[in-house]
Amino acid sequence: MIIKVCGIQTPEEAAGAVEAGANTLGFLISVPDYVEDKITPEKAKLILKSVPEGVSTVMVTHLLEVNEIVKISEYSGVSAIQIHNDLDTESMKQLRKNLNNIKLIKTIHVQDHTAVDQAKVYEPYSDMILLDTKVKGRLGGTGQTHDWNISMRVVKELSVPVILAGGLNPQNIREAIKKVKPDGIDANSGLECKDGSKDFEKIKLFASVGKLLT
């Protein structure tokens, strides 16, 4: 199972998350100013130098310009890109053609059952689909769950791996996995201390459930 901890901001958080059981790390690069855990490409590149081999590293971005996305991803050295905005399918197709050994993840923001059709539209251009929660004025990072019945349908109807995100934490992750049966789980705010830093005990609980139910 993919166990992704998003919003990594320091080498210490990266090391602690991996030690606690994460096998995938997310870095919020070129995202809106309201995102609390955003970092620069330069900082991401510095952190990635210390990430152990075998751990996937994901650039989570709202950028819509293909060449800029490719340039930053190659500069920072990530192994995957998560398109967290509404990039059109033609741009996704172009982006995939321009990536050298970098996986492409497309986020689908689940509001209603139309998310199933949206996921199918992006499936041909994506190595993975990630399902997140959308609230007014904010894409992801909401700390809120969405309708897992819809997520379950996406998992059943797609042939590519599906990662579940949106309001996940150590308290609800067991129920989420049992219901949705995703290929991966992803959390950010649900794995933090009150000051916004990563809580390694929460990550350990989150990861252990994910591994147990794989």
Helices and strands as residue ranges (DSSP letters): E 2-5, H 11-20, E 24-29, E 38-39, H 41-48, E 56-61, H 66-76, E 80-83, H 89-98, E 103-110, H 114-122, G 123-125, E 128-135, E 138-139, H 148-157, E 162-164, H 173-180, E 184-187, G 189-191, H 200-212
